[in-house]
């Protein structure tokens, strides 16, 4: 969806809002993104899930 300018601008606004309110990517804000073919990488998602679990333990 990041190829859509309206979506990308909306995400940039939301990301800035999250950061201004104490949420940091990789610390307390976790995201996913499509690969070059428009799909999700399950290994990358698994890594994100494990990072979240580690923070909760």
Phi and psi restraints in degrees (range 20) as a CNS / XPLOR table:
assign (resid 1 and name C) (resid 2 and name N)
       (resid 2 and name CA) (resid 2 and name C) 1.0 -66.2 20.0 2
assign (resid 2 and name N) (resid 2 and name CA)
       (resid 2 and name C) (resid 3 and name N) 1.0 -11.6 20.0 2
assign (resid 2 and name C) (resid 3 and name N)
       (resid 3 and name CA) (resid 3 and name C) 1.0 -73.8 20.0 2
assign (resid 3 and name N) (resid 3 and name CA)
       (resid 3 and name C) (resid 4 and name N) 1.0 -19.1 20.0 2
assign (resid 3 and name C) (resid 4 and name N)
       (resid 4 and name CA) (resid 4 and name C) 1.0 -83.5 20.0 2
assign (resid 4 and name N) (resid 4 and name CA)
       (resid 4 and name C) (resid 5 and name N) 1.0 121.4 20.0 2
assign (resid 4 and name C) (resid 5 and name N)
       (resid 5 and name CA) (resid 5 and name C) 1.0 -59.4 20.0 2
assign (resid 5 and name N) (resid 5 and name CA)
       (resid 5 and name C) (resid 6 and name N) 1.0 -41.8 20.0 2
assign (resid 5 and name C) (resid 6 and name N)
       (resid 6 and name CA) (resid 6 and name C) 1.0 -64.3 20.0 2
assign (resid 6 and name N) (resid 6 and name CA)
       (resid 6 and name C) (resid 7 and name N) 1.0 -40.3 20.0 2
assign (resid 6 and name C) (resid 7 and name N)
       (resid 7 and name CA) (resid 7 and name C) 1.0 -66.9 20.0 2
assign (resid 7 and name N) (resid 7 and name CA)
       (resid 7 and name C) (resid 8 and name N) 1.0 -45.6 20.0 2
assign (resid 7 and name C) (resid 8 and name N)
       (resid 8 and name CA) (resid 8 and name C) 1.0 -61.1 20.0 2
assign (resid 8 and name N) (resid 8 and name CA)
       (resid 8 and name C) (resid 9 and name N) 1.0 -43.8 20.0 2
assign (resid 8 and name C) (resid 9 and name N)
       (resid 9 and name CA) (resid 9 and name C) 1.0 -64.6 20.0 2
assign (resid 9 and name N) (resid 9 and name CA)
       (resid 9 and name C) (resid 10 and name N) 1.0 -39.3 20.0 2
assign (resid 9 and name C) (resid 10 and name N)
       (resid 10 and name CA) (resid 10 and name C) 1.0 -62.3 20.0 2
assign (resid 10 and name N) (resid 10 and name CA)
       (resid 10 and name C) (resid 11 and name N) 1.0 -42.5 20.0 2
assign (resid 10 and name C) (resid 11 and name N)
       (resid 11 and name CA) (resid 11 and name C) 1.0 -65.4 20.0 2
assign (resid 11 and name N) (resid 11 and name CA)
       (resid 11 and name C) (resid 12 and name N) 1.0 -41.2 20.0 2
assign (resid 11 and name C) (resid 12 and name N)
       (resid 12 and name CA) (resid 12 and name C) 1.0 -60.8 20.0 2
assign (resid 12 and name N) (resid 12 and name CA)
       (resid 12 and name C) (resid 13 and name N) 1.0 -39.9 20.0 2
assign (resid 12 and name C) (resid 13 and name N)
       (resid 13 and name CA) (resid 13 and name C) 1.0 -64.6 20.0 2
assign (resid 13 and name N) (resid 13 and name CA)
       (resid 13 and name C) (resid 14 and name N) 1.0 -47.2 20.0 2
assign (resid 13 and name C) (resid 14 and name N)
       (resid 14 and name CA) (resid 14 and name C) 1.0 -62.0 20.0 2
assign (resid 14 and name N) (resid 14 and name CA)
       (resid 14 and name C) (resid 15 and name N) 1.0 -42.8 20.0 2
assign (resid 14 and name C) (resid 15 and name N)
       (resid 15 and name CA) (resid 15 and name C) 1.0 -61.2 20.0 2
assign (resid 15 and name N) (resid 15 and name CA)
       (resid 15 and name C) (resid 16 and name N) 1.0 -43.9 20.0 2
assign (resid 15 and name C) (resid 16 and name N)
       (resid 16 and name CA) (resid 16 and name C) 1.0 -62.4 20.0 2
assign (resid 16 and name N) (resid 16 and name CA)
       (resid 16 and name C) (resid 17 and name N) 1.0 -39.4 20.0 2
assign (resid 16 and name C) (resid 17 and name N)
       (resid 17 and name CA) (resid 17 and name C) 1.0 -63.7 20.0 2
assign (resid 17 and name N) (resid 17 and name CA)
       (resid 17 and name C) (resid 18 and name N) 1.0 -47.3 20.0 2
assign (resid 17 and name C) (resid 18 and name N)
       (resid 18 and name CA) (resid 18 and name C) 1.0 -56.8 20.0 2
assign (resid 18 and name N) (resid 18 and name CA)
       (resid 18 and name C) (resid 19 and name N) 1.0 -47.8 20.0 2
assign (resid 18 and name C) (resid 19 and name N)
       (resid 19 and name CA) (resid 19 and name C) 1.0 -63.1 20.0 2
assign (resid 19 and name N) (resid 19 and name CA)
       (resid 19 and name C) (resid 20 and name N) 1.0 -40.6 20.0 2
assign (resid 19 and name C) (resid 20 and name N)
       (resid 20 and name CA) (resid 20 and name C) 1.0 -66.0 20.0 2
assign (resid 20 and name N) (resid 20 and name CA)
       (resid 20 and name C) (resid 21 and name N) 1.0 -20.6 20.0 2
assign (resid 20 and name C) (resid 21 and name N)
       (resid 21 and name CA) (resid 21 and name C) 1.0 -106.7 20.0 2
assign (resid 21 and name N) (resid 21 and name CA)
       (resid 21 and name C) (resid 22 and name N) 1.0 21.2 20.0 2
assign (resid 21 and name C) (resid 22 and name N)
       (resid 22 and name CA) (resid 22 and name C) 1.0 90.6 20.0 2
assign (resid 22 and name N) (resid 22 and name CA)
       (resid 22 and name C) (resid 23 and name N) 1.0 6.2 20.0 2
assign (resid 22 and name C) (resid 23 and name N)
       (resid 23 and name CA) (resid 23 and name C) 1.0 -98.9 20.0 2
assign (resid 23 and name N) (resid 23 and name CA)
       (resid 23 and name C) (resid 24 and name N) 1.0 127.1 20.0 2
assign (resid 23 and name C) (resid 24 and name N)
       (resid 24 and name CA) (resid 24 and name C) 1.0 -117.9 20.0 2
assign (resid 24 and name N) (resid 24 and name CA)
       (resid 24 and name C) (resid 25 and name N) 1.0 138.4 20.0 2
assign (resid 24 and name C) (resid 25 and name N)
       (resid 25 and name CA) (resid 25 and name C) 1.0 -59.6 20.0 2
assign (resid 25 and name N) (resid 25 and name CA)
       (resid 25 and name C) (resid 26 and name N) 1.0 127.3 20.0 2
assign (resid 25 and name C) (resid 26 and name N)
       (resid 26 and name CA) (resid 26 and name C) 1.0 87.9 20.0 2
assign (resid 26 and name N) (resid 26 and name CA)
       (resid 26 and name C) (resid 27 and name N) 1.0 -8.3 20.0 2
assign (resid 26 and name C) (resid 27 and name N)
       (resid 27 and name CA) (resid 27 and name C) 1.0 -112.8 20.0 2
assign (resid 27 and name N) (resid 27 and name CA)
       (resid 27 and name C) (resid 28 and name N) 1.0 -56.7 20.0 2
assign (resid 27 and name C) (resid 28 and name N)
       (resid 28 and name CA) (resid 28 and name C) 1.0 -135.4 20.0 2
assign (resid 28 and name N) (resid 28 and name CA)
       (resid 28 and name C) (resid 29 and name N) 1.0 6.8 20.0 2
assign (resid 28 and name C) (resid 29 and name N)
       (resid 29 and name CA) (resid 29 and name C) 1.0 -134.9 20.0 2
assign (resid 29 and name N) (resid 29 and name CA)
       (resid 29 and name C) (resid 30 and name N) 1.0 118.7 20.0 2
assign (resid 29 and name C) (resid 30 and name N)
       (resid 30 and name CA) (resid 30 and name C) 1.0 -121.0 20.0 2
assign (resid 30 and name N) (resid 30 and name CA)
       (resid 30 and name C) (resid 31 and name N) 1.0 136.3 20.0 2
assign (resid 30 and name C) (resid 31 and name N)
       (resid 31 and name CA) (resid 31 and name C) 1.0 -129.9 20.0 2
assign (resid 31 and name N) (resid 31 and name CA)
       (resid 31 and name C) (resid 32 and name N) 1.0 166.8 20.0 2
assign (resid 31 and name C) (resid 32 and name N)
       (resid 32 and name CA) (resid 32 and name C) 1.0 -128.3 20.0 2
assign (resid 32 and name N) (resid 32 and name CA)
       (resid 32 and name C) (resid 33 and name N) 1.0 164.4 20.0 2
assign (resid 32 and name C) (resid 33 and name N)
       (resid 33 and name CA) (resid 33 and name C) 1.0 -150.7 20.0 2
assign (resid 33 and name N) (resid 33 and name CA)
       (resid 33 and name C) (resid 34 and name N) 1.0 153.9 20.0 2
assign (resid 33 and name C) (resid 34 and name N)
       (resid 34 and name CA) (resid 34 and name C) 1.0 -69.1 20.0 2
assign (resid 34 and name N) (resid 34 and name CA)
       (resid 34 and name C) (resid 35 and name N) 1.0 150.1 20.0 2
assign (resid 34 and name C) (resid 35 and name N)
       (resid 35 and name CA) (resid 35 and name C) 1.0 -83.2 20.0 2
assign (resid 35 and name N) (resid 35 and name CA)
       (resid 35 and name C) (resid 36 and name N) 1.0 -174.0 20.0 2
assign (resid 35 and name C) (resid 36 and name N)
       (resid 36 and name CA) (resid 36 and name C) 1.0 -64.5 20.0 2
assign (resid 36 and name N) (resid 36 and name CA)
       (resid 36 and name C) (resid 37 and name N) 1.0 -18.5 20.0 2
assign (resid 36 and name C) (resid 37 and name N)
       (resid 37 and name CA) (resid 37 and name C) 1.0 -96.2 20.0 2
assign (resid 37 and name N) (resid 37 and name CA)
       (resid 37 and name C) (resid 38 and name N) 1.0 -1.1 20.0 2
assign (resid 37 and name C) (resid 38 and name N)
       (resid 38 and name CA) (resid 38 and name C) 1.0 92.0 20.0 2
assign (resid 38 and name N) (resid 38 and name CA)
       (resid 38 and name C) (resid 39 and name N) 1.0 8.4 20.0 2
assign (resid 38 and name C) (resid 39 and name N)
       (resid 39 and name CA) (resid 39 and name C) 1.0 -106.2 20.0 2
assign (resid 39 and name N) (resid 39 and name CA)
       (resid 39 and name C) (resid 40 and name N) 1.0 176.7 20.0 2
assign (resid 39 and name C) (resid 40 and name N)
       (resid 40 and name CA) (resid 40 and name C) 1.0 -105.7 20.0 2
assign (resid 40 and name N) (resid 40 and name CA)
       (resid 40 and name C) (resid 41 and name N) 1.0 142.9 20.0 2
assign (resid 40 and name C) (resid 41 and name N)
       (resid 41 and name CA) (resid 41 and name C) 1.0 -89.7 20.0 2
assign (resid 41 and name N) (resid 41 and name CA)
       (resid 41 and name C) (resid 42 and name N) 1.0 110.7 20.0 2
assign (resid 41 and name C) (resid 42 and name N)
       (resid 42 and name CA) (resid 42 and name C) 1.0 -63.3 20.0 2
assign (resid 42 and name N) (resid 42 and name CA)
       (resid 42 and name C) (resid 43 and name N) 1.0 -32.6 20.0 2
assign (resid 42 and name C) (resid 43 and name N)
       (resid 43 and name CA) (resid 43 and name C) 1.0 -66.6 20.0 2
assign (resid 43 and name N) (resid 43 and name CA)
       (resid 43 and name C) (resid 44 and name N) 1.0 -39.3 20.0 2
assign (resid 43 and name C) (resid 44 and name N)
       (resid 44 and name CA) (resid 44 and name C) 1.0 -66.4 20.0 2
assign (resid 44 and name N) (resid 44 and name CA)
       (resid 44 and name C) (resid 45 and name N) 1.0 -42.8 20.0 2
assign (resid 44 and name C) (resid 45 and name N)
       (resid 45 and name CA) (resid 45 and name C) 1.0 -62.6 20.0 2
assign (resid 45 and name N) (resid 45 and name CA)
       (resid 45 and name C) (resid 46 and name N) 1.0 -41.0 20.0 2
assign (resid 45 and name C) (resid 46 and name N)
       (resid 46 and name CA) (resid 46 and name C) 1.0 -61.6 20.0 2
assign (resid 46 and name N) (resid 46 and name CA)
       (resid 46 and name C) (resid 47 and name N) 1.0 -41.4 20.0 2
assign (resid 46 and name C) (resid 47 and name N)
       (resid 47 and name CA) (resid 47 and name C) 1.0 -62.5 20.0 2
assign (resid 47 and name N) (resid 47 and name CA)
       (resid 47 and name C) (resid 48 and name N) 1.0 -40.9 20.0 2
assign (resid 47 and name C) (resid 48 and name N)
       (resid 48 and name CA) (resid 48 and name C) 1.0 -63.9 20.0 2
assign (resid 48 and name N) (resid 48 and name CA)
       (resid 48 and name C) (resid 49 and name N) 1.0 -44.3 20.0 2
assign (resid 48 and name C) (resid 49 and name N)
       (resid 49 and name CA) (resid 49 and name C) 1.0 -60.3 20.0 2
assign (resid 49 and name N) (resid 49 and name CA)
       (resid 49 and name C) (resid 50 and name N) 1.0 -43.5 20.0 2
assign (resid 49 and name C) (resid 50 and name N)
       (resid 50 and name CA) (resid 50 and name C) 1.0 -64.4 20.0 2
assign (resid 50 and name N) (resid 50 and name CA)
       (resid 50 and name C) (resid 51 and name N) 1.0 -36.2 20.0 2
assign (resid 50 and name C) (resid 51 and name N)
       (resid 51 and name CA) (resid 51 and name C) 1.0 -65.7 20.0 2
assign (resid 51 and name N) (resid 51 and name CA)
       (resid 51 and name C) (resid 52 and name N) 1.0 -40.2 20.0 2
assign (resid 51 and name C) (resid 52 and name N)
       (resid 52 and name CA) (resid 52 and name C) 1.0 -65.5 20.0 2
assign (resid 52 and name N) (resid 52 and name CA)
       (resid 52 and name C) (resid 53 and name N) 1.0 -46.2 20.0 2
assign (resid 52 and name C) (resid 53 and name N)
       (resid 53 and name CA) (resid 53 and name C) 1.0 -57.6 20.0 2
assign (resid 53 and name N) (resid 53 and name CA)
       (resid 53 and name C) (resid 54 and name N) 1.0 -41.8 20.0 2
assign (resid 53 and name C) (resid 54 and name N)
       (resid 54 and name CA) (resid 54 and name C) 1.0 -62.4 20.0 2
assign (resid 54 and name N) (resid 54 and name CA)
       (resid 54 and name C) (resid 55 and name N) 1.0 -36.3 20.0 2
assign (resid 54 and name C) (resid 55 and name N)
       (resid 55 and name CA) (resid 55 and name C) 1.0 -69.5 20.0 2
assign (resid 55 and name N) (resid 55 and name CA)
       (resid 55 and name C) (resid 56 and name N) 1.0 -29.6 20.0 2
assign (resid 55 and name C) (resid 56 and name N)
       (resid 56 and name CA) (resid 56 and name C) 1.0 -83.9 20.0 2
assign (resid 56 and name N) (resid 56 and name CA)
       (resid 56 and name C) (resid 57 and name N) 1.0 -19.4 20.0 2
